[in-house]
Amino acid sequence: MKENNNGDSNKTKYSTAELEEFKQIILAKLKKAREDFDMLTEAYSNNSEQGTNDTSPTFKVLEEGQQVLSKEENSRLAARQKRFMTNLENALIRIENETYGICRVTGKLISKERLRAVPHATLSIDAKNQMAKPNPIN
């Protein structure tokens, strides 16, 4: 896949209007990410009883075990969501600095299509694929 197939191959940075478009995409994703993060945080920090006091002891042990697993999973998901939010916030900083959309490996513009799909991307498709290739053993 050619990275800059949309006429951006000679550009060194995105225009103010283009940066504003990306900023709006990022702000919308950040709002949703914060809502999801709050929901996950509430889910793993919620210590309310689920009404198992009057049920059999075996069921209560199983229920508590499931709650622990669920809280651990929610905690992991919340940590992942926090990293995603940080990446989006860093992308907003790059927009303010007018360095947004520039591949940190090649120095070329990342395609608009990629940035619309992954607005916090710092690598072009070509650079990402190149980095993912295993080094041949000599």
N, CA, C and O atoms as a GROMACS GRO file, in nm:
protein
  552
    1MET      N    1   0.084  -0.118   0.000
    1MET     CA    2   0.000   0.000   0.000
    1MET      C    3   0.088   0.124   0.000
    1MET      O    4   0.176   0.138   0.085
    2LYS      N    5   0.065   0.211  -0.092
    2LYS     CA    6   0.139   0.336  -0.101
    2LYS      C    7   0.087   0.430   0.007
    2LYS      O    8  -0.034   0.450   0.018
    3GLU      N    9   0.176   0.487   0.085
    3GLU     CA   10   0.134   0.569   0.199
    3GLU      C   11   0.070   0.701   0.158
    3GLU      O   12  -0.036   0.736   0.210
    4ASN      N   13   0.131   0.773   0.068
    4ASN     CA   14   0.082   0.906   0.033
    4ASN      C   15   0.021   0.906  -0.107
    4ASN      O   16   0.071   0.973  -0.197
    5ASN      N   17  -0.086   0.831  -0.123
    5ASN     CA   18  -0.148   0.821  -0.254
    5ASN      C   19  -0.260   0.924  -0.271
    5ASN      O   20  -0.338   0.915  -0.367
    6ASN      N   21  -0.269   1.020  -0.181
    6ASN     CA   22  -0.377   1.118  -0.190
    6ASN      C   23  -0.325   1.258  -0.225
    6ASN      O   24  -0.387   1.358  -0.189
    7GLY      N   25  -0.214   1.265  -0.293
    7GLY     CA   26  -0.160   1.392  -0.336
    7GLY      C   27  -0.079   1.464  -0.231
    7GLY      O   28  -0.044   1.580  -0.250
    8ASP      N   29  -0.048   1.398  -0.121
    8ASP     CA   30   0.026   1.461  -0.012
    8ASP      C   31   0.175   1.430  -0.015
    8ASP      O   32   0.247   1.466   0.077
    9SER      N   33   0.222   1.363  -0.120
    9SER     CA   34   0.359   1.314  -0.120
    9SER      C   35   0.462   1.426  -0.117
    9SER      O   36   0.575   1.404  -0.071
   10ASN      N   37   0.427   1.547  -0.164
   10ASN     CA   38   0.523   1.656  -0.163
   10ASN      C   39   0.507   1.748  -0.042
   10ASN      O   40   0.590   1.836  -0.020
   11LYS      N   41   0.401   1.729   0.035
   11LYS     CA   42   0.376   1.813   0.151
   11LYS      C   43   0.464   1.768   0.268
   11LYS      O   44   0.497   1.650   0.281
   12THR      N   45   0.501   1.864   0.352
   12THR     CA   46   0.582   1.831   0.470
   12THR      C   47   0.501   1.835   0.599
   12THR      O   48   0.544   1.784   0.702
   13LYS      N   49   0.382   1.898   0.592
   13LYS     CA   50   0.292   1.897   0.707
   13LYS      C   51   0.150   1.924   0.659
   13LYS      O   52   0.128   1.973   0.548
   14TYR      N   53   0.055   1.892   0.746
   14TYR     CA   54  -0.086   1.914   0.712
   14TYR      C   55  -0.123   2.060   0.736
   14TYR      O   56  -0.065   2.128   0.821
   15SER      N   57  -0.221   2.108   0.658
   15SER     CA   58  -0.267   2.246   0.670
   15SER      C   59  -0.344   2.266   0.800
   15SER      O   60  -0.382   2.169   0.867
   16THR      N   61  -0.367   2.391   0.834
   16THR     CA   62  -0.444   2.423   0.955
   16THR      C   63  -0.583   2.362   0.948
   16THR      O   64  -0.632   2.311   1.049
   17ALA      N   65  -0.647   2.367   0.833
   17ALA     CA   66  -0.781   2.309   0.816
   17ALA      C   67  -0.778   2.157   0.835
   17ALA      O   68  -0.867   2.100   0.899
   18GLU      N   69  -0.677   2.093   0.779
   18GLU     CA   70  -0.664   1.948   0.794
   18GLU      C   71  -0.638   1.911   0.940
   18GLU      O   72  -0.695   1.815   0.992
   19LEU      N   73  -0.552   1.989   1.006
   19LEU     CA   74  -0.524   1.964   1.148
   19LEU      C   75  -0.651   1.981   1.232
   19LEU      O   76  -0.673   1.907   1.328
   20GLU      N   77  -0.733   2.077   1.197
   20GLU     CA   78  -0.859   2.100   1.269
   20GLU      C   79  -0.952   1.980   1.252
   20GLU      O   80  -1.020   1.938   1.346
   21GLU      N   81  -0.956   1.924   1.131
   21GLU     CA   82  -1.038   1.804   1.107
   21GLU      C   83  -0.991   1.689   1.197
   21GLU      O   84  -1.072   1.622   1.261
   22PHE      N   85  -0.860   1.668   1.202
   22PHE     CA   86  -0.806   1.561   1.286
   22PHE      C   87  -0.831   1.590   1.434
   22PHE      O   88  -0.858   1.498   1.512
   23LYS      N   89  -0.823   1.716   1.472
   23LYS     CA   90  -0.847   1.754   1.612
   23LYS      C   91  -0.989   1.716   1.653
   23LYS      O   92  -1.011   1.665   1.762
   24GLN      N   93  -1.085   1.742   1.565
   24GLN     CA   94  -1.225   1.709   1.596
   24GLN      C   95  -1.244   1.557   1.609
   24GLN      O   96  -1.317   1.510   1.696
   25ILE      N   97  -1.178   1.482   1.523
   25ILE     CA   98  -1.184   1.335   1.531
   25ILE      C   99  -1.128   1.289   1.665
   25ILE      O  100  -1.187   1.205   1.733
   26ILE      N  101  -1.013   1.345   1.702
   26ILE     CA  102  -0.947   1.305   1.826
   26ILE      C  103  -1.030   1.345   1.948
   26ILE      O  104  -1.045   1.266   2.041
   27LEU      N  105  -1.086   1.466   1.947
   27LEU     CA  106  -1.168   1.509   2.061
   27LEU      C  107  -1.290   1.419   2.080
   27LEU      O  108  -1.327   1.388   2.193
   28ALA      N  109  -1.352   1.378   1.970
   28ALA     CA  110  -1.467   1.287   1.979
   28ALA      C  111  -1.425   1.152   2.035
   28ALA      O  112  -1.494   1.096   2.120
   29LYS      N  113  -1.312   1.099   1.987
   29LYS     CA  114  -1.262   0.971   2.037
   29LYS      C  115  -1.222   0.981   2.184
   29LYS      O  116  -1.243   0.888   2.261
   30LEU      N  117  -1.163   1.094   2.221
   30LEU     CA  118  -1.120   1.115   2.359
   30LEU      C  119  -1.240   1.122   2.453
   30LEU      O  120  -1.235   1.069   2.563
   31LYS      N  121  -1.345   1.188   2.411
   31LYS     CA  122  -1.467   1.196   2.493
   31LYS      C  123  -1.522   1.056   2.519
   31LYS      O  124  -1.555   1.021   2.632
   32LYS      N  125  -1.533   0.977   2.412
   32LYS     CA  126  -1.584   0.839   2.425
   32LYS      C  127  -1.490   0.755   2.511
   32LYS      O  128  -1.536   0.677   2.594
   33ALA      N  129  -1.360   0.772   2.492
   33ALA     CA  130  -1.261   0.694   2.569
   33ALA      C  131  -1.272   0.727   2.718
   33ALA      O  132  -1.261   0.638   2.802
   34ARG      N  133  -1.293   0.854   2.751
   34ARG     CA  134  -1.307   0.893   2.892
   34ARG      C  135  -1.433   0.833   2.953
   34ARG      O  136  -1.432   0.789   3.068
   35GLU      N  137  -1.541   0.832   2.877
   35GLU     CA  138  -1.665   0.770   2.926
   35GLU      C  139  -1.643   0.621   2.952
   35GLU      O  140  -1.686   0.568   3.054
   36ASP      N  141  -1.578   0.553   2.858
   36ASP     CA  142  -1.549   0.410   2.874
   36ASP      C  143  -1.458   0.386   2.994
   36ASP      O  144  -1.478   0.292   3.070
   37PHE      N  145  -1.358   0.472   3.011
   37PHE     CA  146  -1.264   0.459   3.122
   37PHE      C  147  -1.339   0.474   3.255
   37PHE      O  148  -1.316   0.397   3.348
   38ASP      N  149  -1.426   0.573   3.264
   38ASP     CA  150  -1.503   0.594   3.387
   38ASP      C  151  -1.589   0.472   3.418
   38ASP      O  152  -1.599   0.431   3.533
   39MET      N  153  -1.651   0.415   3.316
   39MET     CA  154  -1.734   0.297   3.335
   39MET      C  155  -1.650   0.178   3.383
   39MET      O  156  -1.691   0.105   3.474
   40LEU      N  157  -1.534   0.158   3.322
   40LEU     CA  158  -1.446   0.048   3.363
   40LEU      C  159  -1.394   0.067   3.505
   40LEU      O  160  -1.389  -0.027   3.584
   41THR      N  161  -1.355   0.190   3.536
   41THR     CA  162  -1.303   0.218   3.669
   41THR      C  163  -1.411   0.193   3.774
   41THR      O  164  -1.384   0.135   3.880
   42GLU      N  165  -1.531   0.235   3.745
   42GLU     CA  166  -1.642   0.212   3.838
   42GLU      C  167  -1.669   0.063   3.854
   42GLU      O  168  -1.698   0.016   3.963
   43ALA      N  169  -1.659  -0.010   3.744
   43ALA     CA  170  -1.688  -0.154   3.748
   43ALA      C  171  -1.588  -0.230   3.835
   43ALA      O  172  -1.628  -0.321   3.909
   44TYR      N  173  -1.458  -0.196   3.827
   44TYR     CA  174  -1.363  -0.273   3.908
   44TYR      C  175  -1.348  -0.219   4.049
   44TYR      O  176  -1.294  -0.288   4.135
   45SER      N  177  -1.394  -0.099   4.076
   45SER     CA  178  -1.383  -0.047   4.212
   45SER      C  179  -1.512  -0.061   4.290
   45SER      O  180  -1.518  -0.027   4.408
   46ASN      N  181  -1.616  -0.112   4.226
   46ASN     CA  182  -1.745  -0.129   4.292
   46ASN      C  183  -1.739  -0.250   4.386
   46ASN      O  184  -1.711  -0.362   4.344
   47ASN      N  185  -1.764  -0.224   4.513
   47ASN     CA  186  -1.758  -0.331   4.613
   47ASN      C  187  -1.895  -0.367   4.666
   47ASN      O  188  -1.905  -0.427   4.773
   48SER      N  189  -2.000  -0.334   4.596
   48SER     CA  190  -2.134  -0.360   4.647
   48SER      C  191  -2.164  -0.509   4.650
   48SER      O  192  -2.115  -0.586   4.567
   49GLU      N  193  -2.246  -0.548   4.747
   49GLU     CA  194  -2.290  -0.687   4.758
   49GLU      C  195  -2.386  -0.719   4.645
   49GLU      O  196  -2.465  -0.634   4.603
   50GLN      N  197  -2.380  -0.839   4.598
   50GLN     CA  198  -2.468  -0.881   4.489
   50GLN      C  199  -2.584  -0.967   4.541
   50GLN      O  200  -2.648  -1.038   4.464
   51GLY      N  201  -2.609  -0.962   4.672
   51GLY     CA  202  -2.723  -1.034   4.728
   51GLY      C  203  -2.701  -1.183   4.739
   51GLY      O  204  -2.796  -1.260   4.723
   52THR      N  205  -2.579  -1.227   4.767
   52THR     CA  206  -2.553  -1.371   4.778
   52THR      C  207  -2.549  -1.415   4.925
   52THR      O  208  -2.510  -1.528   4.953
   53ASN      N  209  -2.588  -1.328   5.018
   53ASN     CA  210  -2.581  -1.363   5.160
   53ASN      C  211  -2.670  -1.480   5.197
   53ASN      O  212  -2.635  -1.559   5.285
   54ASP      N  213  -2.785  -1.494   5.132
   54ASP     CA  214  -2.878  -1.599   5.170
   54ASP      C  215  -2.869  -1.722   5.080
   54ASP      O  216  -2.957  -1.808   5.086
   55THR      N  217  -2.768  -1.731   4.997
   55THR     CA  218  -2.753  -1.846   4.908
   55THR      C  219  -2.650  -1.942   4.966
   55THR      O  220  -2.587  -1.914   5.068
   56SER      N  221  -2.634  -2.054   4.902
   56SER     CA  222  -2.544  -2.156   4.954
   56SER      C  223  -2.400  -2.106   4.957
   56SER      O  224  -2.361  -2.025   4.874
   57PRO      N  225  -2.320  -2.156   5.054
   57PRO     CA  226  -2.180  -2.113   5.064
   57PRO      C  227  -2.099  -2.141   4.937
   57PRO      O  228  -2.012  -2.062   4.900
   58THR      N  229  -2.127  -2.254   4.870
   58THR     CA  230  -2.054  -2.288   4.748
   58THR      C  231  -2.078  -2.184   4.640
   58THR      O  232  -1.986  -2.140   4.572
   59PHE      N  233  -2.205  -2.146   4.624
   59PHE     CA  234  -2.238  -2.046   4.522
   59PHE      C  235  -2.169  -1.914   4.555
   59PHE      O  236  -2.119  -1.846   4.466
   60LYS      N  237  -2.167  -1.878   4.683
   60LYS     CA  238  -2.105  -1.751   4.723
   60LYS      C  239  -1.956  -1.750   4.690
   60LYS      O  240  -1.903  -1.649   4.642
   61VAL      N  241  -1.886  -1.863   4.714
   61VAL     CA  242  -1.743  -1.872   4.681
   61VAL      C  243  -1.723  -1.856   4.531
   61VAL      O  244  -1.633  -1.784   4.488
   62LEU      N  245  -1.806  -1.924   4.452
   62LEU     CA  246  -1.795  -1.912   4.306
   62LEU      C  247  -1.824  -1.770   4.260
   62LEU      O  248  -1.756  -1.717   4.173
   63GLU      N  249  -1.926  -1.709   4.319
   63GLU     CA  250  -1.962  -1.573   4.283
   63GLU      C  251  -1.848  -1.476   4.316
   63GLU      O  252  -1.816  -1.389   4.235
   64GLU      N  253  -1.788  -1.491   4.433
   64GLU     CA  254  -1.678  -1.402   4.473
   64GLU      C  255  -1.557  -1.423   4.382
   64GLU      O  256  -1.489  -1.327   4.346
   65GLY      N  257  -1.530  -1.549   4.345
   65GLY     CA  258  -1.419  -1.577   4.253
   65GLY      C  259  -1.441  -1.510   4.119
   65GLY      O  260  -1.348  -1.455   4.061
   66GLN      N  261  -1.565  -1.515   4.070
   66GLN     CA  262  -1.598  -1.450   3.943
   66GLN      C  263  -1.582  -1.299   3.954
   66GLN      O  264  -1.535  -1.235   3.860
   67GLN      N  265  -1.620  -1.243   4.068
   67GLN     CA  266  -1.607  -1.098   4.087
   67GLN      C  267  -1.460  -1.057   4.085
   67GLN      O  268  -1.426  -0.953   4.028
   68VAL      N  269  -1.373  -1.138   4.146
   68VAL     CA  270  -1.230  -1.106   4.147
   68VAL      C  271  -1.175  -1.108   4.005
   68VAL      O  272  -1.102  -1.017   3.965
   69LEU      N  273  -1.210  -1.213   3.929
   69LEU     CA  274  -1.164  -1.221   3.790
   69LEU      C  275  -1.217  -1.103   3.709
   69LEU      O  276  -1.143  -1.044   3.631
   70SER      N  277  -1.342  -1.071   3.728
   70SER     CA  278  -1.403  -0.961   3.654
   70SER      C  279  -1.336  -0.829   3.690
   70SER      O  280  -1.311  -0.747   3.602
   71LYS      N  281  -1.308  -0.807   3.817
   71LYS     CA  282  -1.242  -0.684   3.859
   71LYS      C  283  -1.102  -0.675   3.801
   71LYS      O  284  -1.059  -0.568   3.758
   72GLU      N  285  -1.029  -0.787   3.799
   72GLU     CA  286  -0.894  -0.787   3.741
   72GLU      C  287  -0.899  -0.754   3.592
   72GLU      O  288  -0.818  -0.676   3.542
   73GLU      N  289  -0.994  -0.814   3.523
   73GLU     CA  290  -1.008  -0.788   3.380
   73GLU      C  291  -1.046  -0.642   3.355
   73GLU      O  292  -0.989  -0.578   3.267
   74ASN      N  293  -1.140  -0.591   3.432
   74ASN     CA  294  -1.180  -0.450   3.418
   74ASN      C  295  -1.062  -0.358   3.449
   74ASN      O  296  -1.047  -0.254   3.386
   75SER      N  297  -0.981  -0.395   3.546
   75SER     CA  298  -0.864  -0.315   3.580
   75SER      C  299  -0.765  -0.312   3.464
   75SER      O  300  -0.711  -0.207   3.431
   76ARG      N  301  -0.743  -0.428   3.402
   76ARG     CA  302  -0.654  -0.434   3.284
   76ARG      C  303  -0.710  -0.352   3.169
   76ARG      O  304  -0.636  -0.280   3.101
   77LEU      N  305  -0.840  -0.363   3.147
   77LEU     CA  306  -0.903  -0.287   3.039
   77LEU      C  307  -0.895  -0.137   3.067
   77LEU      O  308  -0.874  -0.057   2.976
   78ALA      N  309  -0.912  -0.099   3.194
   78ALA     CA  310  -0.903   0.043   3.231
   78ALA      C  311  -0.761   0.095   3.207
   78ALA      O  312  -0.744   0.207   3.159
   79ALA      N  313  -0.660   0.016   3.241
   79ALA     CA  314  -0.520   0.057   3.218
   79ALA      C  315  -0.494   0.074   3.070
   79ALA      O  316  -0.427   0.169   3.028
   80ARG      N  317  -0.546  -0.016   2.990
   80ARG     CA  318  -0.530  -0.007   2.843
   80ARG      C  319  -0.600   0.119   2.791
   80ARG      O  320  -0.548   0.190   2.705
   81GLN      N  321  -0.720   0.144   2.844
   81GLN     CA  322  -0.796   0.261   2.802
   81GLN      C  323  -0.724   0.389   2.841
   81GLN      O  324  -0.727   0.487   2.766
   82LYS      N  325  -0.659   0.389   2.956
   82LYS     CA  326  -0.582   0.506   3.002
   82LYS      C  327  -0.466   0.534   2.906
   82LYS      O  328  -0.439   0.650   2.874
   83ARG      N  329  -0.397   0.428   2.861
   83ARG     CA  330  -0.288   0.445   2.763
   83ARG      C  331  -0.342   0.504   2.632
   83ARG      O  332  -0.279   0.591   2.572
   84PHE      N  333  -0.458   0.455   2.589
   84PHE     CA  334  -0.521   0.505   2.468
   84PHE      C  335  -0.553   0.654   2.482
   84PHE      O  336  -0.528   0.732   2.390
   85MET      N  337  -0.607   0.693   2.597
   85MET     CA  338  -0.638   0.834   2.621
   85MET      C  339  -0.512   0.919   2.620
   85MET      O  340  -0.511   1.029   2.565
   86THR      N  341  -0.406   0.869   2.680
   86THR     CA  342  -0.278   0.941   2.680
   86THR      C  343  -0.226   0.959   2.538
   86THR      O  344  -0.177   1.066   2.503
   87ASN      N  345  -0.237   0.854   2.457
   87ASN     CA  346  -0.194   0.863   2.316
   87ASN      C  347  -0.276   0.968   2.240
   87ASN      O  348  -0.221   1.042   2.159
   88LEU      N  349  -0.406   0.974   2.266
   88LEU     CA  350  -0.490   1.074   2.201
   88LEU      C  351  -0.453   1.215   2.248
   88LEU      O  352  -0.447   1.308   2.168
   89GLU      N  353  -0.428   1.230   2.377
   89GLU     CA  354  -0.388   1.360   2.431
   89GLU      C  355  -0.254   1.405   2.371
   89GLU      O  356  -0.235   1.522   2.341
   90ASN      N  357  -0.161   1.310   2.355
   90ASN     CA  358  -0.033   1.341   2.291
   90ASN      C  359  -0.053   1.384   2.146
   90ASN      O  360   0.018   1.471   2.096
   91ALA      N  361  -0.150   1.322   2.078
   91ALA     CA  362  -0.180   1.361   1.940
   91ALA      C  363  -0.230   1.505   1.935
   91ALA      O  364  -0.197   1.580   1.843
   92LEU      N  365  -0.310   1.545   2.034
   92LEU     CA  366  -0.357   1.684   2.040
   92LEU      C  367  -0.240   1.781   2.057
   92LEU      O  368  -0.240   1.889   1.999
   93ILE      N  369  -0.142   1.742   2.136
   93ILE     CA  370  -0.022   1.825   2.154
   93ILE      C  371   0.052   1.838   2.022
   93ILE      O  372   0.099   1.946   1.987
   94ARG      N  373   0.063   1.727   1.948
   94ARG     CA  374   0.131   1.732   1.817
   94ARG      C  375   0.055   1.822   1.720
   94ARG      O  376   0.116   1.888   1.636
   95ILE      N  377  -0.078   1.825   1.731
   95ILE     CA  378  -0.156   1.916   1.645
   95ILE      C  379  -0.121   2.060   1.681
   95ILE      O  380  -0.099   2.142   1.592
   96GLU      N  381  -0.118   2.091   1.810
   96GLU     CA  382  -0.085   2.228   1.853
   96GLU      C  383   0.056   2.267   1.807
   96GLU      O  384   0.080   2.383   1.773
   97ASN      N  385   0.149   2.172   1.807
   97ASN     CA  386   0.287   2.197   1.764
   97ASN      C  387   0.304   2.189   1.613
   97ASN      O  388   0.413   2.214   1.561
   98GLU      N  389   0.197   2.154   1.544
   98GLU     CA  390   0.197   2.135   1.398
   98GLU      C  391   0.296   2.028   1.352
   98GLU      O  392   0.354   2.037   1.244
   99THR      N  393   0.314   1.927   1.436
   99THR     CA  394   0.396   1.811   1.399
   99THR      C  395   0.310   1.686   1.381
   99THR      O  396   0.362   1.577   1.358
  100TYR      N  397   0.180   1.702   1.392
  100TYR     CA  398   0.087   1.590   1.381
  100TYR      C  399   0.089   1.532   1.240
  100TYR      O  400   0.094   1.605   1.141
  101GLY      N  401   0.084   1.401   1.233
  101GLY     CA  402   0.074   1.333   1.104
  101GLY      C  403   0.206   1.310   1.035
  101GLY      O  404   0.208   1.264   0.920
  102ILE      N  405   0.316   1.340   1.102
  102ILE     CA  406   0.449   1.318   1.044
  102ILE      C  407   0.507   1.191   1.105
  102ILE      O  408   0.518   1.178   1.227
  103CYS      N  409   0.542   1.097   1.020
  103CYS     CA  410   0.596   0.968   1.066
  103CYS      C  411   0.726   0.992   1.142
  103CYS      O  412   0.815   1.064   1.095
  104ARG      N  413   0.736   0.932   1.261
  104ARG     CA  414   0.856   0.953   1.342
  104ARG      C  415   0.976   0.874   1.291
  104ARG      O  416   1.087   0.894   1.340
  105VAL      N  417   0.957   0.785   1.195
  105VAL     CA  418   1.068   0.709   1.137
  105VAL      C  419   1.112   0.768   1.004
  105VAL      O  420   1.230   0.794   0.982
  106THR      N  421   1.015   0.791   0.916
  106THR     CA  422   1.049   0.837   0.780
  106THR      C  423   1.049   0.989   0.767
  106THR      O  424   1.113   1.042   0.676
  107GLY      N  425   0.978   1.059   0.854
  107GLY     CA  426   0.967   1.204   0.843
  107GLY      C  427   0.867   1.248   0.738
  107GLY      O  428   0.852   1.368   0.713
  108LYS      N  429   0.800   1.153   0.675
  108LYS     CA  430   0.700   1.184   0.572
  108LYS      C  431   0.562   1.186   0.634
  108LYS      O  432   0.540   1.138   0.745
  109LEU      N  433   0.467   1.245   0.560
  109LEU     CA  434   0.330   1.250   0.610
  109LEU      C  435   0.267   1.112   0.615
  109LEU      O  436   0.283   1.031   0.523
  110ILE      N  437   0.198   1.086   0.724
  110ILE     CA  438   0.117   0.964   0.737
  110ILE      C  439  -0.011   0.991   0.658
  110ILE      O  440  -0.064   1.102   0.661
  111SER      N  441  -0.062   0.891   0.588
  111SER     CA  442  -0.180   0.913   0.504
  111SER      C  443  -0.300   0.955   0.587
  111SER      O  444  -0.316   0.916   0.702
  112LYS      N  445  -0.385   1.036   0.525
  112LYS     CA  446  -0.507   1.081   0.592
  112LYS      C  447  -0.596   0.963   0.630
  112LYS      O  448  -0.658   0.962   0.736
  113GLU      N  449  -0.600   0.862   0.543
  113GLU     CA  450  -0.683   0.745   0.570
  113GLU      C  451  -0.638   0.677   0.699
  113GLU      O  452  -0.721   0.637   0.781
  114ARG      N  453  -0.508   0.663   0.716
  114ARG     CA  454  -0.456   0.600   0.838
  114ARG      C  455  -0.487   0.686   0.960
  114ARG      O  456  -0.528   0.634   1.064
  115LEU      N  457  -0.468   0.816   0.949
  115LEU     CA  458  -0.493   0.904   1.063
  115LEU      C  459  -0.641   0.910   1.099
  115LEU      O  460  -0.676   0.926   1.216
  116ARG      N  461  -0.726   0.897   1.001
  116ARG     CA  462  -0.870   0.894   1.032
  116ARG      C  463  -0.906   0.766   1.106
  116ARG      O  464  -0.992   0.766   1.194
  117ALA      N  465  -0.841   0.657   1.069
  117ALA     CA  466  -0.868   0.528   1.134
  117ALA      C  467  -0.798   0.517   1.269
  117ALA      O  468  -0.855   0.467   1.365
  118VAL      N  469  -0.673   0.564   1.276
  118VAL     CA  470  -0.592   0.557   1.398
  118VAL      C  471  -0.535   0.698   1.422
  118VAL      O  472  -0.419   0.724   1.388
  119PRO      N  473  -0.615   0.787   1.479
  119PRO     CA  474  -0.572   0.927   1.488
  119PRO      C  475  -0.451   0.954   1.576
  119PRO      O  476  -0.393   1.063   1.570
  120HIS      N  477  -0.412   0.858   1.658
  120HIS     CA  478  -0.294   0.877   1.742
  120HIS      C  479  -0.169   0.813   1.682
  120HIS      O  480  -0.066   0.804   1.748
  121ALA      N  481  -0.178   0.767   1.557
  121ALA     CA  482  -0.065   0.701   1.490
  121ALA      C  483   0.055   0.794   1.480
  121ALA      O  484   0.041   0.913   1.453
  122THR      N  485   0.173   0.738   1.503
  122THR     CA  486   0.297   0.814   1.487
  122THR      C  487   0.386   0.751   1.380
  122THR      O  488   0.496   0.800   1.352
  123LEU      N  489   0.339   0.641   1.321
  123LEU     CA  490   0.414   0.571   1.217
  123LEU      C  491   0.328   0.556   1.093
  123LEU      O  492   0.208   0.532   1.102
  124SER      N  493   0.390   0.571   0.977
  124SER     CA  494   0.322   0.540   0.852
  124SER      C  495   0.306   0.389   0.843
  124SER      O  496   0.372   0.314   0.916
  125ILE      N  497   0.221   0.345   0.753
  125ILE     CA  498   0.202   0.200   0.732
  125ILE      C  499   0.335   0.136   0.694
  125ILE      O  500   0.371   0.030   0.746
  126ASP      N  501   0.408   0.201   0.603
  126ASP     CA  502   0.536   0.145   0.557
  126ASP      C  503   0.634   0.131   0.674
  126ASP      O  504   0.700   0.027   0.688
  127ALA      N  505   0.644   0.233   0.758
  127ALA     CA  506   0.736   0.228   0.872
  127ALA      C  507   0.692   0.122   0.972
  127ALA      O  508   0.776   0.050   1.026
  128LYS      N  509   0.563   0.113   0.997
  128LYS     CA  510   0.511   0.013   1.091
  128LYS      C  511   0.540  -0.128   1.041
  128LYS      O  512   0.583  -0.214   1.117
  129ASN      N  513   0.515  -0.151   0.912
  129ASN     CA  514   0.543  -0.282   0.855
  129ASN      C  515   0.693  -0.314   0.858
  129ASN      O  516   0.732  -0.427   0.884
  130GLN      N  517   0.774  -0.214   0.831
  130GLN     CA  518   0.920  -0.234   0.831
  130GLN      C  519   0.969  -0.270   0.972
  130GLN      O  520   1.057  -0.354   0.989
  131MET      N  521   0.912  -0.205   1.072
  131MET     CA  522   0.952  -0.231   1.210
  131MET      C  523   0.904  -0.369   1.258
  131MET      O  524   0.965  -0.430   1.346
  132ALA      N  525   0.795  -0.418   1.199
  132ALA     CA  526   0.739  -0.547   1.239
  132ALA      C  527   0.812  -0.665   1.177
  132ALA      O  528   0.798  -0.778   1.225
  133LYS      N  529   0.890  -0.641   1.072
  133LYS     CA  530   0.963  -0.750   1.006
  133LYS      C  531   1.075  -0.800   1.097
  133LYS      O  532   1.150  -0.721   1.154
  134PRO      N  533   1.086  -0.931   1.109
  134PRO     CA  534   1.197  -0.984   1.189
  134PRO      C  535   1.331  -0.962   1.119
  134PRO      O  536   1.340  -0.970   0.996
  135ASN      N  537   1.431  -0.935   1.197
  135ASN     CA  538   1.567  -0.917   1.140
  135ASN      C  539   1.622  -1.052   1.099
  135ASN      O  540   1.621  -1.146   1.178
  136PRO      N  541   1.672  -1.062   0.975
  136PRO     CA  542   1.730  -1.190   0.932
  136PRO      C  543   1.860  -1.219   1.009
  136PRO      O  544   1.940  -1.129   1.035
  137ILE      N  545   1.878  -1.343   1.042
  137ILE     CA  546   2.001  -1.384   1.112
  137ILE      C  547   2.109  -1.405   1.007
  137ILE      O  548   2.090  -1.476   0.909
  138ASN      N  549   2.224  -1.342   1.030
  138ASN     CA  550   2.334  -1.353   0.932
  138ASN      C  551   2.410  -1.480   0.951
  138ASN      O  552   2.506  -1.506   0.878
   0.00000   0.00000   0.00000
